[in-house]
Amino acid sequence: YDLYAHAVFANWRDPCLRRMIAVVPCRPVPKLELLSPAQQSTPLSPVYNFSCCGMKCNAQGLVSTTLSLDRRAYCPGELIQLGGKVVNETQKELPVQVVLRQYVSLSTGFSSTSARNDFRIGAAFCPALGELDLSTLPRVTVPPVYPSFDGGVHGPTSRSHYPCLKYTYTVEVRAGPEGACASAVHSRIPLLISTAPPLPEAIEKARSNTMEISPDVNPWEIFDHALHGPEPSDTTPKISGEEDGGKIVALGVVSTTNFSEDKAHLGPAPSYQPVVNVFDTSDNIQSSSPGTTETHPASNLSSPFLNDGPHDSSSNDGMIHKHDDTAGIASLLSSLENAYDKRKVVGEFVRDHPARAAKLSPEEIAQILSKVTFSLDQASVAGEIAAGFERSDNMTCAHIVAAMRACEYSKTDVAKAMAPCASDPQNRSIVLDYLEYSFEKDDVAKYFRK
């Protein structure tokens, strides 16, 4: 993406200025099944010092690997709870590696290509005629990488609908002799690189079921177990700004592009720096005992609403939450009066008062949006309000209509931002009736739950 300014003087040297920007995605996020533990085992198999083109020689002995993960969805920066073991029945010490493998697919026109990149996240040695417990490896974290499928898109949720460049991942443990032509025994589990850390209650809900992963599973099939569009998530918080946690870090090299229409470009050529949102949850320690969770906050985020009521607990998504039903809207409305970033102010209120945000009345929503005078900001603020209702059934079509009445010039976008959270989609007609044109009605209707 870029921001582009162009002054037209009716000649070929019209001055222009272009600035490349990075848009950080908030999708995909996992469905509940990806938060359950997973395991994949490879039975005792021979390893060879030489293996090439189907030819194998100089067998070293038998090796088996077992890999287990506490879940199959992580975001960049998260600490992976790794388990499993390597059994070495050879006469030599064998190197063991744990890698995050990135599968890349690039489609351009009628051709396509693919590639694989490995990020080593753990290493050790398995003694001869011994075992290695993978849980004893040093801290294993997800490196800064692009989200799976390079973020979510609107429209039909199919892998083919995604843009030309997309990614998927596996976590693999490998054990075998050293050497470029040596073979290895491995176990792998497909992984979703999410754009948000999971909620503690979602992890607890999914913890009871352990899934055995087939050795020949296709890592691209994890697409079907994630949310990619505007539908609400019950497994992760909504990440829409810095108030929700995370840290934007540079990823990869800066690229410079010259556009043919920029003949009179002012300043240096436009350059693009890829970025990714990283969540350092390594300080959030969870007990390994089933049914218990001990959490230590990774950060302490401040808010202008912290004096509205009693302090509350924190969760392992690195964000401070407050359960305060008595917190009024007065402080929020007052803060909105002179705030420059009104979306951020509302986002902080929703994060710090989740119980109160999930009980906003239609009239209160209208009051909040009436303070957002710039129409281009209203849809993003409505999205923050809707985020407070994602894990409840309190939002109705009446809430959406009240918001649309407060945002006359952006009512279509406001409706689209809030429609996925409506608990009564059967009443969508009262929302659609408030729109003038049939194409707007058809567009908004697609955002309601089926």
N, C-alpha and C positions, 0 to 999 in steps of 0.2 A: 504494500500500500504506500501511497505518498500523498502529501499535501502539495497542491499546485496553484500558483498564482500567475496570471497571464494578463498583461496589459496590451490591448489591441490598438495599434496605430495605423492599420491598413497598409502595412509594409512587411517585408519578409524578416525584418529584424525586430519583431515585437519582443520586448523584454519579458522574461519569465523567471520564476524561481520555483524549484522543486525540492522538497525535503522528504526523504524516505522515512517511513515509520513502521514500527513492529506492532502488530495487534496480538495480544496475548489471549489465547483461547480459554474458554471455561468449560469446554467439553473435549473429550469424552470423560464420563465418570462411571464407576462400576455399578452394575446391578448387584443385588444382595448375594447371588451365588458366587461372585468373584471374591467375596470376603470370607469364604469358608476355607479351612485348611486344605492343602493339596499335597499329594505325594506321587512320585514316580520312581520305579525301581527297575534296574537292569540286572538280570541274573548273572552269575559267574560266566564270564566270557574270556576267550584268549586274547592276549595283546601281543603285538609283534614289533620287532625293531624295524621291519621294512614292510610296508603295505602300499602298493601302487598299482592302479589299473587292474584290480582284481587279483594281483599276485601278492602273496604273503609268505614271509619266511622269517626264521629265527624267532620262534615263539618264546615268550618269557614266562608264561604261566597264565593263571586265571585271575580276573579282577571283577568285582561287582560294585555297583554304585546305587545308592538310594538318596534321593533328594526330597526334602519336605519343606514347605513354606506355610507360614501361618495364614496367608491369603494370596490371592493372585492379582492384586491390584495395589500399586504403589505410585506415589508421585515423586518427582525428582527431589532428592535430599533426604528421603525417609530411610530410617534404619530397617533393614530386612531381618526378620527373625528366621534364621536359617537353621535347618535340621537335616538329619540323615547321616549316612556313614559311607565310607569306602572300605571295602575288604580286599586286601592285597595278599594273594596266595603265591606270589612270585618270590624269587630269592633276592630281589633287589628293592631298594627304596624307590618309590615312584612319586613323581611330582603330581600334585592335585591342583587344579584351577577351578575357580568359580567365575563365570563370565556372564555378563548381560549381552546377549546377541541381538543386534538390531538388523531387521530385515527391511530393505528399502525397495520400493517399487516406483518406477518413473515411467509414465506414459506420455508420449508426445505424438499427437496425430494418430497414425496407424501403426506406430511401432512402440515397443516398450522394452525396458531393461530392468534388471534387478541387481542388488548388491547386498552384501552382508558385512557388518562391522561389529567387532568384538570389543567390549569394555571389560577389562579384568577387574573384578571387585573383591577377589579373595584368592589366596594361594597358601599352600602348605605342602608337606611331604608325608606320605603314608609309609610307615616302616615295613620292611620285608617281613612276610608272614605275620602281618598285623592288621590293625584297623585304625581308621581315622574318624573321629567324631566331628562332623561338620559344625556342630554348635559351639565348638571350642575355637573356631576361627576368630580373628580380630573383627572389630566392627565392620559390618558389610552394609554399605549405603548405596542407594540408587544414584548414579552420577547425573549431572545435568544433561538431559537428552530431550528431544522433542516428544510431545505427547503422542500416544498411539494414534495412528491415522491422521497425524498432524492437526488435531483439533476437530471439533464437530462442525456439521453443516446443517442448514435447513433443507427440508424437502424429503424425498423418499430415503429411508435409511437402508442403504445397500452399499456394499463395498465399492461397486462400480460407479456410484454417484459421487464419490470423493474426487477432489482435484487430482491433478496429474501426479503429485508427489505424496506418498503416504508411507507410514512406518508401522511395524509391529515388532514384538519383542518376545524373547524367551530367557529364562535363567537356566544355566547349564552348569553341571559339575562334570569335570573330565579327569580321568586318571589313566595314565599310560606312560611308557618310556619316553625319554627325551629324544628329539630328533625330528627333522623336517618330514621324514617319510614314515615315522613310527605311527602305529595305530593307537587308539585310546577307547576306553569304555566310558560312556557318558549317560547321564539322565537329564532330561530337560522338562521344564514346565512353562507353558505360555503365560505371559505376563501382560497385563494392561498397564501402561504408563498413564496414570490419571492426571487430571489437572487440579485435583483437590484431595487432601487427606481424608480418610474415612471418619465417620462419627463413631465414638466409643460404643454407643448403644447398638449401632449397626453391626460392628464387629462381634459384640457379645451375642447378638441374635443369630449370626451366621456360624458361630464357633462350633456348634454341636455336630455339624456334618463335615466329614473329611472325604474329599473326592480323590479317587485313584485316577491319575492321568494316563491315557493310552500313550505308548511310545511313539505311535505314528500320527499323533494329533497335529492338525494344521494350525500353526500360530495365527493365521489370518482369521480363523473362525471365532476368535475371541471377540470379534466385532459384534456378534449377536448377543453378547452378554454385557453390553455397555449401553449407556444412554448417550446419544449424539446430538439431539435436537433441543428444543425449548422445554420439553416435558420436565416436571419437577423431579428432583432426586430425593430419595429417603435414606441415602447412604452417605452423602457428603454435604458439607455446607456449600453455599453458593459463593464463589470467589469472583468478585467484580471490582475489587480495588485494593489498595494497600492496607485499608483498615481491616481486611479479612485475613491478614497474615501473608506469609510468603515474601520472597525477596527476588527481584528481577536481576538476573545475571546475564552477562554476555556469553554467547555460545557460538563458536566457530569464528571465522575470519570476516573482516569487513570487505564487502564487494562494492565496486564502483561501476555505475551504469551510465552510458550516454544515450539519450533519447533523440531520435531524428528530429522531433519538433522543437527541441531546445537549442535552436541555432544561436539565440541571443541570451543564453542562460547567464544569470548573474551569479558570480561566486564560483566555488569549486564544483566539480561534477557531483551529482547526487550519489551518496553512498548508503549502504544498508548494513546494519549490524543485527544479526539474529539474536534473539533473547529467549530465555525460558524462566518460568516462575519456579523457584526452589523453596521447599518447605523443610526447614531444619527441625525435625521432630526427634532428634537423637537423644534429647534430654527427657523425653516422655517415656518413662520406664513402666512397662506393663508386666504384671505378674504372670508367670508361665502356668500357674495353677488354674485349671478350668473353673470358670464361674467367678473369678476374682480379678479385679483390675486396680492397680495402684498407679496413679498418674501424677506426674510432676510437670507443671507448666513449662513450656519451652521459652515463653516470652511473656512480658507483662505489658499489654497494650493499654494506653490511656484513652479516656473518652470524656467529653464534656458532660456526660450524663451520670458519672459515677457517684454523684452526691444525691441522686434522686431516690435512693432507697438502700436497703441492706446489701452488703457485698455477698457475692455468690461464688460458686465453685468454678473451676476451670476444667477443660476437657483436653484430651490428647491431640486435638487438632491445632494446639498452640494458640488458642484464642480464649480470652476471658469472657465468660457468660454470666448473666445476671438473671435470676428468676424473680422478678419484682412486679407483681400484678398491680401495685399501687402507683407505679411510676406514671405520672401524668404526661399529657401531650404538650403542656405549656412550655416546658423547657425545650422540647424539640422545635416548636413553632418559633420560640424566641431565637434559637440558634439559627434557624433558617432565614431570619429577617435579613441579616447582613453577611451570610455565608457566601463565599465565592463558589465553592464546590458543594452544591446542595445534595448531589447524589451521595457524596461521602458522608455528609452529616446524617442523612437518613440511614445509610448503611451501618454507621456506628450505632445508631439507636437500635436497629434491628438486631445487631450482633450482641449488644450489651443487655437488651431486654427482650429475649426471645419469647417469653410467655406473654408479655404485653403486646409485642408486635403481632402475635398470632391471634389477638383478640381485638384488633382495630375495627371499629365500626365503619360503615359506609360514610357517615358524616365526618369522622376523624380523617379518613383517607382523603376526602374532598378538601378538608382544611389544610392538610399537609401539601397537597398538590397546588392549592391556590397560592402558596408561598413561592412556588417555582414559576417565575414570570416568563422565563425564556422557554418558548415552546419546544426547542430542540433538546432541552434537558428533561422534559417531563416524562418521556418514555423510559429513560434510564432510572429516574426516581421511582416510577411505577414498578419497574423491575425489582428494585430493592424492597419495596413494600411487599410485592408478591413473594419474594424470597422468605419473608417472615411467616408465610402461610404454607410453605412447601411441605412441612411434616405435620400438617393438621388439615382438617376438613372444614375449617371455619370460613374460608372465602367462598362467596356466592356470586352469582351474576349481578346481584344488587350492588355489591362492592365495586364491580367493574363499571356499571352504569354511573355510579356516583363519581368515580374517577374520570370517566369520559366527559361528564358535565363540567368538571373543573378544568378540563384541558380541551377546549373546543377546537383549537387549531392542530392538535396532535392526537385526537381521540382514537384514530385508527391504530396508531403505533402503541398507544397506551393500552388499548384493548388486547392487542397481540402480546404485549408483555405480561398481562395478567391472566389471560384466558387459560393457559396450561394449568393454573392452580385452582380453577373453579371446581368446586365439589358438586355442583349441580349443572353439568353441561346440558341436561335436558331442558333447561330454562334459557338457553343461549339466545332464543328469539328476542328477549327483551334487550339484549346487547346489540344484536344485529339490526333491530328496528331503529336504533338510535343512529345508525349510519345511513347516509344518503344514497350511495351508489351501489349497484349490484356487485361490481368487481371488488369493492371494499368488503361487502358482506361475505363474499366467497373467500376472500383472503383471510379474514378474521376467523371464519368458521373452521378453518383447517387447524387452528391452534387449540381448540377445545379437545378435551379427552374424548376418546371414542366410547 
